[in-house]
Amino acid sequence: MIPRFSIKRQLKTKEMETKIPQTKQEAFALLDEMLSEKDKSELVKSDPIDYHFSLGMWIRNNWIYEQEEENVKRLANAFRIEMLFFDADGLSEKIIEYYQRYLKRKGL
């Protein structure tokens, strides 16, 4: 079964959809706001690749594809990911992986 996630209804505003994090902390704060506690709990127990077509796709569509190349490099740098070539799939997977580690440190 592919894990699903749901963005909290009140955050489905145009402003939230266009907010693109510039740092790892901003990305984590946005994901914290967007995801329910149930979603976070399931994410901690899953393989990040399981979220490729759900949360990963949302990250790619809203944070990666909407950015110019310079901003993508800034986001990749925020996660200390060396991008020798543009790889949206790899970047979204790493963001989920790092967010998963962050949640585990928070005790979820």
Secondary structure by P-SEA (a helix, b strand, c coil): ccbbbbcccccccccccccccccaaaaaaaaaacccaaaaaaaaacccccccccaaaaaaacccccccaaaaaaaaaaaccccccccaaaaaaaaaaaaaaaaaaacc
